[in-house]
Amino acid sequence: MLPISVILIIINCYVSWKGFNDRNFFERYEFSIEKVRIYKQYYRLITSGFLHVNWMHLIFNMLALYFFSGSIESFFGPLQFLLIYFISMVGGDLLSLFIHRYDSGYSSVGASGAVCGIIFAAIAVFPGMRIGFFFIPIAIPAWIYGLAYVAWSIYGIRSGRDNVGHDSHLAGALIGMLLAIAMYPVALTENYLTILAIALPCIIFIYIIITRPHTLLIDNHFFKTQNRYHSIDHRYNAEKINQEKEVDRILEKISRKGMKSLTQKEKDILNQHSRTAR
């Protein structure tokens, strides 16, 4: 029987390949703030984790999963491995959902949150582990990698200057580490310095984001330009009200001047409204 991690890699490759070749399929299953919050399509919290932007994105995630999954799957077993994988995935998306809740246009894909959960679970239970990179001839201690990754993720969330889902990565990493400790409490005594050094900054940062997001997200372009809406629901309602006002204006014009007075754009708006009102 194939290891669970290999099965996950095969599924990721197949679903991502299908998404590369079918835009409608990709958009149907990607993580989307609007689709999750307004239309309650919660399945996207999981399906988006099997889609990727391109082959490089997919290959990078699957290589990381391949190198780290073997030790975690053999140590904890298939069921607990899957729990770490999927809870880290969903937890990462939930933090993204909270941080970007005002941005109806935000969307993301990728297994990075789940993979980070597996990597940081390994860091928690294997104190002597070292991590190597293709472009560096020597391996570095896992705790150095963990601290550097947390710092980079916090900076990425704070600045909002790239198109990387740092929030889901950070949450996935923290959840994976905490789940590994819950499943193997001895890890906390064997590796407590590394765990505390990595987990505490994550917990503090996420707490501040949840309680006082304006202190950390002020450089985020969306918060500069779109914070006039208190929530995505307010934005949706505001757009709906504007559409209804425009329809009322067109109907008033018809009552005064007749249908022939309408421009093509006004006719299109009226037709669109009649379809959505059914």
NUDRENLUM-246987 format. One line per field, with one value per residue (C-alpha): residue number from 1; residue in three letters; chain; x, y, z. Coordinates in steps of 0.25 Angstrom, whole numbers, padded with zeros to 4 digits. Example, Ala and Ser with C-alpha at 12.3 -4.5 7.8 and 13.67 -1.06 7.14 Angstrom:
n <- [1, 2]
res <- [ALA, SER]
chain <- [A, A]
px <- [0049, 0055]
py <- [-0018, -0004]
pz <- [0031, 0029]
***
This chain:
n <- [1, 2, 3, 4, 5, 6, 7, 8, 9, 10, 11, 12, 13, 14, 15, 16, 17, 18, 19, 20, 21, 22, 23, 24, 25, 26, 27, 28, 29, 30, 31, 32, 33, 34, 35, 36, 37, 38, 39, 40, 41, 42, 43, 44, 45, 46, 47, 48, 49, 50, 51, 52, 53, 54, 55, 56, 57, 58, 59, 60, 61, 62, 63, 64, 65, 66, 67, 68, 69, 70, 71, 72, 73, 74, 75, 76, 77, 78, 79, 80, 81, 82, 83, 84, 85, 86, 87, 88, 89, 90, 91, 92, 93, 94, 95, 96, 97, 98, 99, 100, 101, 102, 103, 104, 105, 106, 107, 108, 109, 110, 111, 112, 113, 114, 115, 116, 117, 118, 119, 120, 121, 122, 123, 124, 125, 126, 127, 128, 129, 130, 131, 132, 133, 134, 135, 136, 137, 138, 139, 140, 141, 142, 143, 144, 145, 146, 147, 148, 149, 150, 151, 152, 153, 154, 155, 156, 157, 158, 159, 160, 161, 162, 163, 164, 165, 166, 167, 168, 169, 170, 171, 172, 173, 174, 175, 176, 177, 178, 179, 180, 181, 182, 183, 184, 185, 186, 187, 188, 189, 190, 191, 192, 193, 194, 195, 196, 197, 198, 199, 200, 201, 202, 203, 204, 205, 206, 207, 208, 209, 210, 211, 212, 213, 214, 215, 216, 217, 218, 219, 220, 221, 222, 223, 224, 225, 226, 227, 228, 229, 230, 231, 232, 233, 234, 235, 236, 237, 238, 239, 240, 241, 242, 243, 244, 245, 246, 247, 248, 249, 250, 251, 252, 253, 254, 255, 256, 257, 258, 259, 260, 261, 262, 263, 264, 265, 266, 267, 268, 269, 270, 271, 272, 273, 274, 275, 276, 277, 278]
res <- [MET, LEU, PRO, ILE, SER, VAL, ILE, LEU, ILE, ILE, ILE, ASN, CYS, TYR, VAL, SER, TRP, LYS, GLY, PHE, ASN, ASP, ARG, ASN, PHE, PHE, GLU, ARG, TYR, GLU, PHE, SER, ILE, GLU, LYS, VAL, ARG, ILE, TYR, LYS, GLN, TYR, TYR, ARG, LEU, ILE, THR, SER, GLY, PHE, LEU, HIS, VAL, ASN, TRP, MET, HIS, LEU, ILE, PHE, ASN, MET, LEU, ALA, LEU, TYR, PHE, PHE, SER, GLY, SER, ILE, GLU, SER, PHE, PHE, GLY, PRO, LEU, GLN, PHE, LEU, LEU, ILE, TYR, PHE, ILE, SER, MET, VAL, GLY, GLY, ASP, LEU, LEU, SER, LEU, PHE, ILE, HIS, ARG, TYR, ASP, SER, GLY, TYR, SER, SER, VAL, GLY, ALA, SER, GLY, ALA, VAL, CYS, GLY, ILE, ILE, PHE, ALA, ALA, ILE, ALA, VAL, PHE, PRO, GLY, MET, ARG, ILE, GLY, PHE, PHE, PHE, ILE, PRO, ILE, ALA, ILE, PRO, ALA, TRP, ILE, TYR, GLY, LEU, ALA, TYR, VAL, ALA, TRP, SER, ILE, TYR, GLY, ILE, ARG, SER, GLY, ARG, ASP, ASN, VAL, GLY, HIS, ASP, SER, HIS, LEU, ALA, GLY, ALA, LEU, ILE, GLY, MET, LEU, LEU, ALA, ILE, ALA, MET, TYR, PRO, VAL, ALA, LEU, THR, GLU, ASN, TYR, LEU, THR, ILE, LEU, ALA, ILE, ALA, LEU, PRO, CYS, ILE, ILE, PHE, ILE, TYR, ILE, ILE, ILE, THR, ARG, PRO, HIS, THR, LEU, LEU, ILE, ASP, ASN, HIS, PHE, PHE, LYS, THR, GLN, ASN, ARG, TYR, HIS, SER, ILE, ASP, HIS, ARG, TYR, ASN, ALA, GLU, LYS, ILE, ASN, GLN, GLU, LYS, GLU, VAL, ASP, ARG, ILE, LEU, GLU, LYS, ILE, SER, ARG, LYS, GLY, MET, LYS, SER, LEU, THR, GLN, LYS, GLU, LYS, ASP, ILE, LEU, ASN, GLN, HIS, SER, ARG, THR, ALA, ARG]
chain <- [A, A, A, A, A, A, A, A, A, A, A, A, A, A, A, A, A, A, A, A, A, A, A, A, A, A, A, A, A, A, A, A, A, A, A, A, A, A, A, A, A, A, A, A, A, A, A, A, A, A, A, A, A, A, A, A, A, A, A, A, A, A, A, A, A, A, A, A, A, A, A, A, A, A, A, A, A, A, A, A, A, A, A, A, A, A, A, A, A, A, A, A, A, A, A, A, A, A, A, A, A, A, A, A, A, A, A, A, A, A, A, A, A, A, A, A, A, A, A, A, A, A, A, A, A, A, A, A, A, A, A, A, A, A, A, A, A, A, A, A, A, A, A, A, A, A, A, A, A, A, A, A, A, A, A, A, A, A, A, A, A, A, A, A, A, A, A, A, A, A, A, A, A, A, A, A, A, A, A, A, A, A, A, A, A, A, A, A, A, A, A, A, A, A, A, A, A, A, A, A, A, A, A, A, A, A, A, A, A, A, A, A, A, A, A, A, A, A, A, A, A, A, A, A, A, A, A, A, A, A, A, A, A, A, A, A, A, A, A, A, A, A, A, A, A, A, A, A, A, A, A, A, A, A, A, A, A, A, A, A, A, A, A, A, A, A, A, A, A, A, A, A, A, A, A, A, A, A]
px <- [0000, 0005, 0008, -0002, 0007, 0010, -0005, -0007, 0004, -0003, -0016, -0009, -0003, -0016, -0025, -0014, -0012, -0027, -0027, -0016, -0024, -0038, -0040, -0055, -0050, -0039, -0049, -0060, -0050, -0040, -0041, -0049, -0053, -0066, -0070, -0067, -0073, -0085, -0089, -0084, -0076, -0067, -0062, -0053, -0045, -0040, -0041, -0032, -0021, -0020, -0019, -0007, -0004, 0007, 0016, 0027, 0017, 0013, 0027, 0032, 0021, 0021, 0036, 0035, 0024, 0031, 0044, 0037, 0025, 0032, 0037, 0024, 0015, 0024, 0025, 0010, 0003, -0006, -0018, -0010, -0002, -0015, -0020, -0008, -0009, -0023, -0025, -0012, -0018, -0032, -0026, -0017, -0029, -0037, -0026, -0026, -0041, -0040, -0029, -0035, -0049, -0051, -0045, -0056, -0046, -0036, -0033, -0022, -0018, -0008, -0004, 0006, -0002, -0003, 0012, 0016, 0008, 0016, 0030, 0028, 0022, 0035, 0043, 0035, 0037, 0051, 0061, 0073, 0067, 0075, 0069, 0076, 0074, 0077, 0085, 0093, 0103, 0101, 0089, 0085, 0078, 0063, 0061, 0069, 0060, 0048, 0051, 0055, 0042, 0034, 0041, 0039, 0024, 0022, 0029, 0021, 0008, 0012, 0016, 0006, 0016, 0016, 0006, 0009, -0001, 0009, -0003, -0008, 0007, 0009, -0004, -0002, 0012, 0007, -0004, 0005, 0014, 0003, -0003, 0010, 0012, -0002, 0000, 0014, 0015, 0029, 0033, 0031, 0041, 0051, 0051, 0044, 0054, 0052, 0037, 0036, 0045, 0037, 0023, 0022, 0025, 0014, 0004, 0007, 0006, -0007, -0013, -0009, -0015, -0028, -0029, -0023, -0021, -0019, -0006, 0000, -0007, -0006, 0004, -0005, -0010, -0024, -0026, -0021, -0031, -0043, -0045, -0057, -0065, -0067, -0068, -0070, -0085, -0085, -0078, -0088, -0100, -0094, -0093, -0106, -0113, -0105, -0110, -0125, -0123, -0119, -0130, -0140, -0134, -0136, -0150, -0153, -0147, -0156, -0169, -0165, -0159, -0162, -0153, -0148, -0141, -0131, -0117, -0111, -0104, -0117, -0124, -0113, -0114, -0129, -0128, -0117, -0126, -0138, -0130, -0124, -0138, -0144]
py <- [0000, 0014, 0023, 0034, 0045, 0039, 0038, 0053, 0056, 0049, 0056, 0069, 0067, 0062, 0073, 0084, 0079, 0079, 0094, 0098, 0093, 0097, 0111, 0109, 0097, 0105, 0117, 0107, 0101, 0112, 0119, 0132, 0142, 0145, 0131, 0126, 0138, 0142, 0129, 0119, 0110, 0105, 0093, 0103, 0103, 0089, 0088, 0101, 0093, 0083, 0094, 0102, 0114, 0108, 0096, 0103, 0105, 0091, 0084, 0093, 0089, 0074, 0073, 0079, 0070, 0058, 0061, 0063, 0054, 0041, 0043, 0049, 0038, 0027, 0034, 0037, 0027, 0030, 0036, 0046, 0050, 0053, 0061, 0069, 0071, 0075, 0083, 0091, 0094, 0098, 0106, 0114, 0117, 0122, 0132, 0137, 0138, 0147, 0156, 0158, 0158, 0172, 0169, 0162, 0160, 0152, 0138, 0128, 0113, 0104, 0093, 0102, 0103, 0088, 0086, 0096, 0088, 0075, 0082, 0089, 0076, 0070, 0081, 0079, 0064, 0063, 0072, 0069, 0070, 0078, 0084, 0085, 0093, 0091, 0103, 0102, 0091, 0090, 0087, 0096, 0093, 0092, 0103, 0113, 0110, 0111, 0124, 0130, 0125, 0131, 0144, 0144, 0141, 0152, 0162, 0157, 0159, 0172, 0178, 0172, 0174, 0161, 0151, 0140, 0135, 0137, 0137, 0123, 0118, 0124, 0118, 0105, 0104, 0108, 0098, 0087, 0089, 0090, 0077, 0069, 0074, 0070, 0056, 0054, 0063, 0058, 0066, 0079, 0074, 0069, 0081, 0092, 0103, 0102, 0100, 0112, 0121, 0118, 0117, 0129, 0139, 0132, 0132, 0147, 0152, 0144, 0150, 0164, 0162, 0157, 0168, 0180, 0177, 0192, 0192, 0182, 0183, 0198, 0196, 0186, 0193, 0188, 0194, 0207, 0208, 0199, 0201, 0210, 0197, 0191, 0177, 0169, 0168, 0184, 0184, 0175, 0182, 0196, 0190, 0184, 0198, 0205, 0195, 0197, 0212, 0211, 0202, 0212, 0223, 0215, 0211, 0226, 0230, 0219, 0225, 0239, 0237, 0222, 0210, 0216, 0227, 0217, 0215, 0201, 0201, 0204, 0193, 0184, 0188, 0186, 0172, 0168, 0172, 0164, 0152, 0153, 0156, 0143]
pz <- [0000, -0003, 0008, 0011, 0007, -0007, -0009, -0005, -0015, -0026, -0023, -0022, -0036, -0042, -0037, -0040, -0054, -0056, -0051, -0060, -0072, -0068, -0062, -0058, -0050, -0044, -0040, -0035, -0024, -0021, -0007, -0009, 0002, -0005, -0008, 0006, 0014, 0005, -0002, 0010, 0001, 0012, 0004, -0002, 0011, 0006, -0009, -0010, -0003, -0015, -0026, -0029, -0038, -0047, -0048, -0040, -0028, -0029, -0030, -0018, -0009, -0013, -0011, 0003, 0006, 0001, 0009, 0022, 0022, 0023, 0037, 0042, 0036, 0041, 0055, 0057, 0047, 0035, 0043, 0052, 0040, 0032, 0044, 0044, 0029, 0028, 0041, 0037, 0024, 0029, 0040, 0030, 0022, 0034, 0038, 0023, 0024, 0036, 0032, 0018, 0022, 0016, 0003, -0005, -0017, -0009, -0014, -0012, -0015, -0010, 0000, 0007, 0020, 0021, 0017, 0027, 0038, 0034, 0034, 0048, 0054, 0050, 0056, 0069, 0070, 0065, 0073, 0065, 0051, 0041, 0028, 0015, 0002, -0012, -0013, 0000, 0002, 0017, 0025, 0036, 0050, 0049, 0060, 0051, 0039, 0048, 0054, 0040, 0034, 0045, 0044, 0029, 0030, 0040, 0031, 0019, 0026, 0032, 0019, 0009, -0002, -0009, -0014, -0004, 0006, 0018, 0027, 0024, 0024, 0038, 0044, 0037, 0043, 0057, 0057, 0052, 0063, 0074, 0069, 0069, 0083, 0087, 0081, 0087, 0099, 0102, 0091, 0099, 0110, 0100, 0090, 0099, 0095, 0080, 0082, 0091, 0082, 0070, 0075, 0085, 0073, 0065, 0076, 0080, 0066, 0063, 0076, 0072, 0058, 0064, 0074, 0068, 0053, 0050, 0057, 0048, 0035, 0032, 0021, 0014, 0001, 0003, 0016, 0011, -0001, 0003, 0018, 0016, 0017, 0031, 0026, 0013, 0016, 0017, 0003, -0003, 0002, -0002, -0016, -0016, -0012, -0023, -0033, -0028, -0029, -0043, -0047, -0040, -0048, -0061, -0058, -0055, -0069, -0076, -0069, -0074, -0087, -0091, -0094, -0107, -0098, -0092, -0096, -0099, -0085, -0078, -0085, -0081, -0067, -0067, -0073, -0063, -0052, -0057, -0058, -0044, -0038, -0043]
***
